[in-house]
Amino acid sequence: MASKSKTVLVQPINVIFKHLQQGTRVQLWLFDNLEQRLEGKILGFDEFMNVVLDDAEEVWVKDTKTKKTGDRQQLGRLLLKGENITLISPVPSPRA
């Protein structure tokens, strides 16, 4: 007799809340911007997934005319509208 597995869906707001509680440094992929990502710690958010990041950095992941891959710029604290966020994930650990 085969057992059925249940799929549990996690709401995006719960994932954001988990990162907030754990103080995880996250990487945000921006809508319609393939050259850069934002990294920081989530300080707060709302039901529209607007996010406040602390110790935010702009990280370049693709070479452009003025920036090279890996370049970083400190931004401090910022508010990012939810409609500009494509993906939120923990910052990948550096490879050894």
Biopython code that builds the backbone (N, CA, C, O; Angstrom):
import numpy as np
from Bio.PDB.StructureBuilder import StructureBuilder

atoms = [
    (1, "MET", "N", (0.835, -1.170, 0.000)),
    (1, "MET", "CA", (0.000, 0.000, 0.000)),
    (1, "MET", "C", (0.889, 1.245, 0.000)),
    (1, "MET", "O", (1.729, 1.414, 0.884)),
    (2, "ALA", "N", (0.703, 2.095, -0.976)),
    (2, "ALA", "CA", (1.518, 3.297, -1.109)),
    (2, "ALA", "C", (0.984, 4.389, -0.186)),
    (2, "ALA", "O", (-0.224, 4.595, -0.075)),
    (3, "SER", "N", (1.910, 5.080, 0.470)),
    (3, "SER", "CA", (1.476, 6.177, 1.336)),
    (3, "SER", "C", (1.470, 7.477, 0.534)),
    (3, "SER", "O", (2.318, 7.707, -0.328)),
    (4, "LYS", "N", (0.503, 8.303, 0.844)),
    (4, "LYS", "CA", (0.415, 9.597, 0.169)),
    (4, "LYS", "C", (1.166, 10.633, 0.989)),
    (4, "LYS", "O", (1.007, 10.713, 2.207)),
    (5, "SER", "N", (1.978, 11.414, 0.314)),
    (5, "SER", "CA", (2.682, 12.483, 1.018)),
    (5, "SER", "C", (1.900, 13.774, 0.850)),
    (5, "SER", "O", (1.324, 14.030, -0.208)),
    (6, "LYS", "N", (1.883, 14.572, 1.881)),
    (6, "LYS", "CA", (1.177, 15.845, 1.849)),
    (6, "LYS", "C", (2.172, 16.947, 1.504)),
    (6, "LYS", "O", (3.301, 16.965, 1.995)),
    (7, "THR", "N", (1.737, 17.847, 0.665)),
    (7, "THR", "CA", (2.547, 19.004, 0.338)),
    (7, "THR", "C", (2.111, 20.149, 1.235)),
    (7, "THR", "O", (0.931, 20.495, 1.286)),
    (8, "VAL", "N", (3.052, 20.724, 1.929)),
    (8, "VAL", "CA", (2.760, 21.840, 2.807)),
    (8, "VAL", "C", (3.271, 23.109, 2.142)),
    (8, "VAL", "O", (4.463, 23.236, 1.863)),
    (9, "LEU", "N", (2.374, 24.039, 1.890)),
    (9, "LEU", "CA", (2.765, 25.304, 1.292)),
    (9, "LEU", "C", (3.076, 26.310, 2.385)),
    (9, "LEU", "O", (2.313, 26.461, 3.339)),
    (10, "VAL", "N", (4.191, 26.992, 2.240)),
    (10, "VAL", "CA", (4.592, 28.015, 3.202)),
    (10, "VAL", "C", (4.346, 29.377, 2.558)),
    (10, "VAL", "O", (4.805, 29.646, 1.447)),
    (11, "GLN", "N", (3.626, 30.217, 3.262)),
    (11, "GLN", "CA", (3.341, 31.553, 2.753)),
    (11, "GLN", "C", (4.624, 32.387, 2.715)),
    (11, "GLN", "O", (5.441, 32.294, 3.631)),
    (12, "PRO", "N", (4.811, 33.193, 1.680)),
    (12, "PRO", "CA", (6.029, 34.014, 1.589)),
    (12, "PRO", "C", (6.239, 34.906, 2.811)),
    (12, "PRO", "O", (7.372, 35.118, 3.242)),
    (13, "ILE", "N", (5.159, 35.421, 3.360)),
    (13, "ILE", "CA", (5.267, 36.301, 4.520)),
    (13, "ILE", "C", (5.888, 35.562, 5.710)),
    (13, "ILE", "O", (6.589, 36.168, 6.520)),
    (14, "ASN", "N", (5.628, 34.242, 5.816)),
    (14, "ASN", "CA", (6.208, 33.444, 6.895)),
    (14, "ASN", "C", (7.714, 33.258, 6.711)),
    (14, "ASN", "O", (8.460, 33.209, 7.688)),
    (15, "VAL", "N", (8.152, 33.155, 5.473)),
    (15, "VAL", "CA", (9.588, 33.028, 5.185)),
    (15, "VAL", "C", (10.301, 34.322, 5.575)),
    (15, "VAL", "O", (11.368, 34.287, 6.188)),
    (16, "ILE", "N", (9.716, 35.450, 5.221)),
    (16, "ILE", "CA", (10.305, 36.744, 5.580)),
    (16, "ILE", "C", (10.377, 36.875, 7.104)),
    (16, "ILE", "O", (11.385, 37.324, 7.649)),
    (17, "PHE", "N", (9.297, 36.479, 7.785)),
    (17, "PHE", "CA", (9.262, 36.568, 9.245)),
    (17, "PHE", "C", (10.342, 35.696, 9.879)),
    (17, "PHE", "O", (10.952, 36.094, 10.871)),
    (18, "LYS", "N", (10.584, 34.505, 9.316)),
    (18, "LYS", "CA", (11.628, 33.613, 9.829)),
    (18, "LYS", "C", (13.003, 34.279, 9.729)),
    (18, "LYS", "O", (13.799, 34.213, 10.665)),
    (19, "HIS", "N", (13.274, 34.920, 8.590)),
    (19, "HIS", "CA", (14.558, 35.615, 8.421)),
    (19, "HIS", "C", (14.673, 36.786, 9.397)),
    (19, "HIS", "O", (15.756, 37.058, 9.915)),
    (20, "LEU", "N", (13.570, 37.473, 9.648)),
    (20, "LEU", "CA", (13.559, 38.573, 10.612)),
    (20, "LEU", "C", (13.871, 38.059, 12.014)),
    (20, "LEU", "O", (14.714, 38.628, 12.708)),
    (21, "GLN", "N", (13.203, 36.994, 12.434)),
    (21, "GLN", "CA", (13.406, 36.430, 13.776)),
    (21, "GLN", "C", (14.828, 35.925, 13.982)),
    (21, "GLN", "O", (15.421, 36.133, 15.041)),
    (22, "GLN", "N", (15.370, 35.264, 12.969)),
    (22, "GLN", "CA", (16.699, 34.669, 13.095)),
    (22, "GLN", "C", (17.832, 35.660, 12.847)),
    (22, "GLN", "O", (18.996, 35.343, 13.090)),
    (23, "GLY", "N", (17.501, 36.846, 12.368)),
    (23, "GLY", "CA", (18.542, 37.832, 12.081)),
    (23, "GLY", "C", (19.438, 37.412, 10.937)),
    (23, "GLY", "O", (20.606, 37.793, 10.875)),
    (24, "THR", "N", (18.880, 36.617, 10.022)),
    (24, "THR", "CA", (19.638, 36.106, 8.877)),
    (24, "THR", "C", (19.979, 37.237, 7.911)),
    (24, "THR", "O", (19.144, 38.099, 7.638)),
    (25, "ARG", "N", (21.188, 37.230, 7.404)),
    (25, "ARG", "CA", (21.547, 38.169, 6.331)),
    (25, "ARG", "C", (20.993, 37.588, 5.038)),
    (25, "ARG", "O", (21.284, 36.446, 4.681)),
    (26, "VAL", "N", (20.190, 38.390, 4.340)),
    (26, "VAL", "CA", (19.507, 37.907, 3.144)),
    (26, "VAL", "C", (19.970, 38.653, 1.903)),
    (26, "VAL", "O", (20.512, 39.756, 1.970)),
    (27, "GLN", "N", (19.737, 38.014, 0.784)),
    (27, "GLN", "CA", (20.024, 38.600, -0.526)),
    (27, "GLN", "C", (18.695, 38.777, -1.234)),
    (27, "GLN", "O", (17.902, 37.840, -1.313)),
    (28, "LEU", "N", (18.446, 39.977, -1.750)),
    (28, "LEU", "CA", (17.213, 40.261, -2.482)),
    (28, "LEU", "C", (17.537, 40.465, -3.948)),
    (28, "LEU", "O", (18.363, 41.302, -4.309)),
    (29, "TRP", "N", (16.871, 39.682, -4.788)),
    (29, "TRP", "CA", (16.994, 39.854, -6.227)),
    (29, "TRP", "C", (15.968, 40.893, -6.622)),
    (29, "TRP", "O", (14.824, 40.847, -6.172)),
    (30, "LEU", "N", (16.371, 41.822, -7.458)),
    (30, "LEU", "CA", (15.502, 42.925, -7.844)),
    (30, "LEU", "C", (14.793, 42.638, -9.163)),
    (30, "LEU", "O", (15.339, 41.988, -10.054)),
    (31, "PHE", "N", (13.568, 43.136, -9.264)),
    (31, "PHE", "CA", (12.780, 42.968, -10.479)),
    (31, "PHE", "C", (13.432, 43.759, -11.600)),
    (31, "PHE", "O", (13.756, 44.936, -11.435)),
    (32, "ASP", "N", (13.623, 43.110, -12.739)),
    (32, "ASP", "CA", (14.136, 43.774, -13.942)),
    (32, "ASP", "C", (15.523, 44.388, -13.760)),
    (32, "ASP", "O", (15.848, 45.390, -14.398)),
    (33, "ASN", "N", (16.348, 43.785, -12.885)),
    (33, "ASN", "CA", (17.710, 44.258, -12.699)),
    (33, "ASN", "C", (18.606, 43.043, -12.478)),
    (33, "ASN", "O", (18.680, 42.509, -11.371)),
    (34, "LEU", "N", (19.273, 42.620, -13.520)),
    (34, "LEU", "CA", (20.093, 41.414, -13.459)),
    (34, "LEU", "C", (21.525, 41.685, -13.014)),
    (34, "LEU", "O", (22.263, 40.748, -12.710)),
    (35, "GLU", "N", (21.926, 42.950, -12.972)),
    (35, "GLU", "CA", (23.319, 43.286, -12.669)),
    (35, "GLU", "C", (23.625, 43.344, -11.180)),
    (35, "GLU", "O", (24.768, 43.123, -10.781)),
    (36, "GLN", "N", (22.631, 43.636, -10.354)),
    (36, "GLN", "CA", (22.927, 43.830, -8.939)),
    (36, "GLN", "C", (21.885, 43.163, -8.043)),
    (36, "GLN", "O", (20.762, 42.869, -8.454)),
    (37, "ARG", "N", (22.314, 42.938, -6.793)),
    (37, "ARG", "CA", (21.433, 42.392, -5.755)),
    (37, "ARG", "C", (21.653, 43.233, -4.510)),
    (37, "ARG", "O", (22.647, 43.951, -4.399)),
    (38, "LEU", "N", (20.727, 43.138, -3.585)),
    (38, "LEU", "CA", (20.866, 43.825, -2.314)),
    (38, "LEU", "C", (21.029, 42.791, -1.212)),
    (38, "LEU", "O", (20.365, 41.754, -1.216)),
    (39, "GLU", "N", (21.915, 43.079, -0.272)),
    (39, "GLU", "CA", (22.112, 42.204, 0.878)),
    (39, "GLU", "C", (21.941, 43.014, 2.147)),
    (39, "GLU", "O", (22.310, 44.188, 2.200)),
    (40, "GLY", "N", (21.377, 42.383, 3.174)),
    (40, "GLY", "CA", (21.218, 43.047, 4.455)),
    (40, "GLY", "C", (20.391, 42.197, 5.399)),
    (40, "GLY", "O", (19.999, 41.078, 5.066)),
    (41, "LYS", "N", (20.129, 42.740, 6.587)),
    (41, "LYS", "CA", (19.294, 42.060, 7.581)),
    (41, "LYS", "C", (17.919, 42.719, 7.586)),
    (41, "LYS", "O", (17.808, 43.945, 7.574)),
    (42, "ILE", "N", (16.886, 41.905, 7.605)),
    (42, "ILE", "CA", (15.524, 42.427, 7.605)),
    (42, "ILE", "C", (15.197, 42.988, 8.987)),
    (42, "ILE", "O", (15.297, 42.286, 9.994)),
    (43, "LEU", "N", (14.806, 44.264, 9.022)),
    (43, "LEU", "CA", (14.383, 44.901, 10.266)),
    (43, "LEU", "C", (12.869, 44.877, 10.414)),
    (43, "LEU", "O", (12.349, 44.852, 11.530)),
    (44, "GLY", "N", (12.167, 44.885, 9.290)),
    (44, "GLY", "CA", (10.717, 44.887, 9.328)),
    (44, "GLY", "C", (10.141, 44.712, 7.942)),
    (44, "GLY", "O", (10.848, 44.809, 6.939)),
    (45, "PHE", "N", (8.834, 44.450, 7.900)),
    (45, "PHE", "CA", (8.126, 44.279, 6.635)),
    (45, "PHE", "C", (6.641, 44.470, 6.899)),
    (45, "PHE", "O", (6.213, 44.534, 8.051)),
    (46, "ASP", "N", (5.855, 44.561, 5.832)),
    (46, "ASP", "CA", (4.405, 44.678, 5.988)),
    (46, "ASP", "C", (3.691, 43.695, 5.072)),
    (46, "ASP", "O", (4.325, 42.877, 4.404)),
    (47, "GLU", "N", (2.362, 43.784, 5.047)),
    (47, "GLU", "CA", (1.574, 42.819, 4.275)),
    (47, "GLU", "C", (1.786, 42.924, 2.771)),
    (47, "GLU", "O", (1.422, 42.005, 2.038)),
    (48, "PHE", "N", (2.367, 44.024, 2.293)),
    (48, "PHE", "CA", (2.656, 44.186, 0.863)),
    (48, "PHE", "C", (4.071, 43.714, 0.536)),
    (48, "PHE", "O", (4.529, 43.869, -0.596)),
    (49, "MET", "N", (4.760, 43.143, 1.511)),
    (49, "MET", "CA", (6.131, 42.672, 1.416)),
    (49, "MET", "C", (7.112, 43.804, 1.131)),
    (49, "MET", "O", (8.171, 43.581, 0.546)),
    (50, "ASN", "N", (6.753, 45.037, 1.552)),
    (50, "ASN", "CA", (7.736, 46.106, 1.603)),
    (50, "ASN", "C", (8.698, 45.708, 2.718)),
    (50, "ASN", "O", (8.265, 45.254, 3.777)),
    (51, "VAL", "N", (9.990, 45.874, 2.491)),
    (51, "VAL", "CA", (10.995, 45.366, 3.430)),
    (51, "VAL", "C", (11.944, 46.489, 3.831)),
    (51, "VAL", "O", (12.384, 47.277, 2.995)),
    (52, "VAL", "N", (12.251, 46.548, 5.129)),
    (52, "VAL", "CA", (13.285, 47.455, 5.630)),
    (52, "VAL", "C", (14.526, 46.618, 5.862)),
    (52, "VAL", "O", (14.496, 45.644, 6.614)),
    (53, "LEU", "N", (15.626, 47.001, 5.209)),
    (53, "LEU", "CA", (16.911, 46.307, 5.364)),
    (53, "LEU", "C", (17.870, 47.186, 6.155)),
    (53, "LEU", "O", (17.930, 48.399, 5.954)),
    (54, "ASP", "N", (18.623, 46.555, 7.061)),
    (54, "ASP", "CA", (19.660, 47.259, 7.807)),
    (54, "ASP", "C", (21.016, 46.752, 7.331)),
    (54, "ASP", "O", (21.139, 45.609, 6.891)),
    (55, "ASP", "N", (22.019, 47.596, 7.419)),
    (55, "ASP", "CA", (23.368, 47.269, 6.934)),
    (55, "ASP", "C", (23.314, 46.782, 5.489)),
    (55, "ASP", "O", (23.988, 45.819, 5.123)),
    (56, "ALA", "N", (22.514, 47.450, 4.680)),
    (56, "ALA", "CA", (22.312, 47.026, 3.296)),
    (56, "ALA", "C", (23.536, 47.339, 2.441)),
    (56, "ALA", "O", (24.220, 48.346, 2.625)),
    (57, "GLU", "N", (23.779, 46.437, 1.507)),
    (57, "GLU", "CA", (24.865, 46.599, 0.534)),
    (57, "GLU", "C", (24.325, 46.298, -0.850)),
    (57, "GLU", "O", (23.493, 45.409, -1.033)),
    (58, "GLU", "N", (24.811, 47.048, -1.813)),
    (58, "GLU", "CA", (24.543, 46.772, -3.219)),
    (58, "GLU", "C", (25.670, 45.859, -3.681)),
    (58, "GLU", "O", (26.842, 46.200, -3.522)),
    (59, "VAL", "N", (25.335, 44.706, -4.251)),
    (59, "VAL", "CA", (26.342, 43.747, -4.694)),
    (59, "VAL", "C", (26.175, 43.539, -6.194)),
    (59, "VAL", "O", (25.094, 43.193, -6.670)),
    (60, "TRP", "N", (27.250, 43.753, -6.923)),
    (60, "TRP", "CA", (27.201, 43.591, -8.373)),
    (60, "TRP", "C", (27.532, 42.154, -8.733)),
    (60, "TRP", "O", (28.571, 41.631, -8.329)),
    (61, "VAL", "N", (26.654, 41.518, -9.489)),
    (61, "VAL", "CA", (26.834, 40.112, -9.865)),
    (61, "VAL", "C", (27.143, 39.960, -11.353)),
    (61, "VAL", "O", (27.340, 38.848, -11.843)),
    (62, "LYS", "N", (27.184, 41.064, -12.055)),
    (62, "LYS", "CA", (27.459, 41.046, -13.482)),
    (62, "LYS", "C", (28.242, 42.307, -13.836)),
    (62, "LYS", "O", (27.934, 43.392, -13.344)),
    (63, "ASP", "N", (29.244, 42.163, -14.683)),
    (63, "ASP", "CA", (30.037, 43.329, -15.094)),
    (63, "ASP", "C", (29.192, 44.306, -15.895)),
    (63, "ASP", "O", (28.378, 43.910, -16.729)),
    (64, "THR", "N", (29.404, 45.602, -15.624)),
    (64, "THR", "CA", (28.800, 46.670, -16.420)),
    (64, "THR", "C", (29.932, 47.600, -16.833)),
    (64, "THR", "O", (31.100, 47.302, -16.580)),
    (65, "LYS", "N", (29.607, 48.711, -17.459)),
    (65, "LYS", "CA", (30.642, 49.661, -17.884)),
    (65, "LYS", "C", (31.367, 50.278, -16.688)),
    (65, "LYS", "O", (32.552, 50.598, -16.776)),
    (66, "THR", "N", (30.654, 50.446, -15.571)),
    (66, "THR", "CA", (31.258, 51.128, -14.426)),
    (66, "THR", "C", (31.544, 50.219, -13.237)),
    (66, "THR", "O", (32.324, 50.592, -12.360)),
    (67, "LYS", "N", (30.937, 49.042, -13.183)),
    (67, "LYS", "CA", (31.104, 48.143, -12.031)),
    (67, "LYS", "C", (31.573, 46.768, -12.486)),
    (67, "LYS", "O", (31.249, 46.316, -13.583)),
    (68, "LYS", "N", (32.346, 46.111, -11.618)),
    (68, "LYS", "CA", (32.823, 44.751, -11.875)),
    (68, "LYS", "C", (32.094, 43.782, -10.959)),
    (68, "LYS", "O", (31.601, 44.173, -9.901)),
    (69, "THR", "N", (32.024, 42.516, -11.363)),
    (69, "THR", "CA", (31.414, 41.478, -10.534)),
    (69, "THR", "C", (32.107, 41.441, -9.174)),
    (69, "THR", "O", (33.335, 41.420, -9.095)),
    (70, "GLY", "N", (31.314, 41.432, -8.112)),
    (70, "GLY", "CA", (31.859, 41.391, -6.765)),
    (70, "GLY", "C", (31.996, 42.753, -6.109)),
    (70, "GLY", "O", (32.200, 42.831, -4.898)),
    (71, "ASP", "N", (31.888, 43.837, -6.884)),
    (71, "ASP", "CA", (31.935, 45.173, -6.292)),
    (71, "ASP", "C", (30.776, 45.344, -5.320)),
    (71, "ASP", "O", (29.672, 44.854, -5.558)),
    (72, "ARG", "N", (31.040, 46.049, -4.219)),
    (72, "ARG", "CA", (30.017, 46.286, -3.195)),
    (72, "ARG", "C", (29.990, 47.762, -2.841)),
    (72, "ARG", "O", (31.013, 48.447, -2.855)),
    (73, "GLN", "N", (28.790, 48.231, -2.524)),
    (73, "GLN", "CA", (28.644, 49.608, -2.053)),
    (73, "GLN", "C", (27.723, 49.600, -0.844)),
    (73, "GLN", "O", (26.612, 49.074, -0.898)),
    (74, "GLN", "N", (28.202, 50.194, 0.256)),
    (74, "GLN", "CA", (27.408, 50.276, 1.480)),
    (74, "GLN", "C", (26.255, 51.262, 1.269)),
    (74, "GLN", "O", (26.456, 52.356, 0.741)),
    (75, "LEU", "N", (25.047, 50.867, 1.684)),
    (75, "LEU", "CA", (23.883, 51.731, 1.558)),
    (75, "LEU", "C", (23.293, 52.110, 2.910)),
    (75, "LEU", "O", (22.605, 53.124, 3.020)),
    (76, "GLY", "N", (23.553, 51.310, 3.936)),
    (76, "GLY", "CA", (22.980, 51.592, 5.251)),
    (76, "GLY", "C", (21.589, 50.992, 5.376)),
    (76, "GLY", "O", (21.373, 49.839, 5.005)),
    (77, "ARG", "N", (20.645, 51.769, 5.898)),
    (77, "ARG", "CA", (19.274, 51.295, 6.090)),
    (77, "ARG", "C", (18.409, 51.792, 4.934)),
    (77, "ARG", "O", (18.500, 52.949, 4.526)),
    (78, "LEU", "N", (17.574, 50.898, 4.417)),
    (78, "LEU", "CA", (16.718, 51.313, 3.308)),
    (78, "LEU", "C", (15.369, 50.604, 3.356)),
    (78, "LEU", "O", (15.219, 49.554, 3.981)),
    (79, "LEU", "N", (14.406, 51.201, 2.688)),
    (79, "LEU", "CA", (13.066, 50.641, 2.532)),
    (79, "LEU", "C", (12.906, 50.267, 1.068)),
    (79, "LEU", "O", (13.075, 51.104, 0.182)),
    (80, "LEU", "N", (12.581, 49.014, 0.822)),
    (80, "LEU", "CA", (12.412, 48.525, -0.538)),
    (80, "LEU", "C", (10.966, 48.110, -0.735)),
    (80, "LEU", "O", (10.437, 47.303, 0.028)),
    (81, "LYS", "N", (10.329, 48.660, -1.758)),
    (81, "LYS", "CA", (8.939, 48.310, -2.037)),
    (81, "LYS", "C", (8.848, 46.861, -2.501)),
    (81, "LYS", "O", (9.683, 46.394, -3.275)),
    (82, "GLY", "N", (7.842, 46.166, -2.030)),
    (82, "GLY", "CA", (7.660, 44.757, -2.335)),
    (82, "GLY", "C", (7.549, 44.460, -3.820)),
    (82, "GLY", "O", (7.956, 43.390, -4.271)),
    (83, "GLU", "N", (7.000, 45.399, -4.587)),
    (83, "GLU", "CA", (6.831, 45.154, -6.025)),
    (83, "GLU", "C", (8.156, 45.101, -6.774)),
    (83, "GLU", "O", (8.196, 44.669, -7.926)),
    (84, "ASN", "N", (9.238, 45.534, -6.136)),
    (84, "ASN", "CA", (10.567, 45.491, -6.763)),
    (84, "ASN", "C", (11.365, 44.250, -6.400)),
    (84, "ASN", "O", (12.470, 44.050, -6.904)),
    (85, "ILE", "N", (10.808, 43.412, -5.523)),
    (85, "ILE", "CA", (11.528, 42.228, -5.055)),
    (85, "ILE", "C", (11.092, 41.008, -5.851)),
    (85, "ILE", "O", (9.898, 40.721, -5.947)),
    (86, "THR", "N", (12.048, 40.292, -6.421)),
    (86, "THR", "CA", (11.764, 39.058, -7.149)),
    (86, "THR", "C", (11.979, 37.848, -6.269)),
    (86, "THR", "O", (11.193, 36.901, -6.316)),
    (87, "LEU", "N", (13.047, 37.861, -5.454)),
    (87, "LEU", "CA", (13.395, 36.693, -4.661)),
    (87, "LEU", "C", (14.126, 37.133, -3.405)),
    (87, "LEU", "O", (14.908, 38.083, -3.432)),
    (88, "ILE", "N", (13.866, 36.432, -2.296)),
    (88, "ILE", "CA", (14.587, 36.663, -1.042)),
    (88, "ILE", "C", (15.189, 35.331, -0.622)),
    (88, "ILE", "O", (14.482, 34.328, -0.530)),
    (89, "SER", "N", (16.501, 35.321, -0.366)),
    (89, "SER", "CA", (17.154, 34.076, 0.068)),
    (89, "SER", "C", (18.278, 34.423, 1.030)),
    (89, "SER", "O", (18.773, 35.550, 1.027)),
    (90, "PRO", "N", (18.688, 33.458, 1.857)),
    (90, "PRO", "CA", (19.846, 33.704, 2.730)),
    (90, "PRO", "C", (21.082, 33.952, 1.862)),
    (90, "PRO", "O", (21.210, 33.402, 0.768)),
    (91, "VAL", "N", (21.979, 34.784, 2.369)),
    (91, "VAL", "CA", (23.226, 35.066, 1.633)),
    (91, "VAL", "C", (24.008, 33.765, 1.545)),
    (91, "VAL", "O", (24.246, 33.114, 2.562)),
    (92, "PRO", "N", (24.413, 33.378, 0.327)),
    (92, "PRO", "CA", (25.196, 32.147, 0.191)),
    (92, "PRO", "C", (26.536, 32.268, 0.911)),
    (92, "PRO", "O", (27.173, 33.321, 0.896)),
    (93, "SER", "N", (26.951, 31.168, 1.541)),
    (93, "SER", "CA", (28.240, 31.193, 2.222)),
    (93, "SER", "C", (29.357, 31.148, 1.181)),
    (93, "SER", "O", (29.204, 30.525, 0.130)),
    (94, "PRO", "N", (30.483, 31.811, 1.475)),
    (94, "PRO", "CA", (31.593, 31.791, 0.519)),
    (94, "PRO", "C", (32.148, 30.382, 0.341)),
    (94, "PRO", "O", (32.247, 29.613, 1.297)),
    (95, "ARG", "N", (32.501, 30.064, -0.871)),
    (95, "ARG", "CA", (33.060, 28.744, -1.154)),
    (95, "ARG", "C", (34.517, 28.692, -0.738)),
    (95, "ARG", "O", (35.269, 29.647, -0.926)),
    (96, "ALA", "N", (34.900, 27.556, -0.170)),
    (96, "ALA", "CA", (36.296, 27.414, 0.294)),
    (96, "ALA", "C", (37.208, 27.016, -0.832)),
    (96, "ALA", "O", (38.410, 26.852, -0.625)),
]
sb = StructureBuilder()
sb.init_structure("model")
sb.init_model(0)
sb.init_chain("A")
sb.init_seg("    ")
for serial, (resi, resn, name, xyz) in enumerate(atoms, 1):
    if name == "N":
        sb.init_residue(resn, " ", resi, " ")
    sb.init_atom(name, np.array(xyz, "f"), 0.0, 1.0, " ", f" {name:<3s}", serial, name[0])
structure = sb.get_structure()
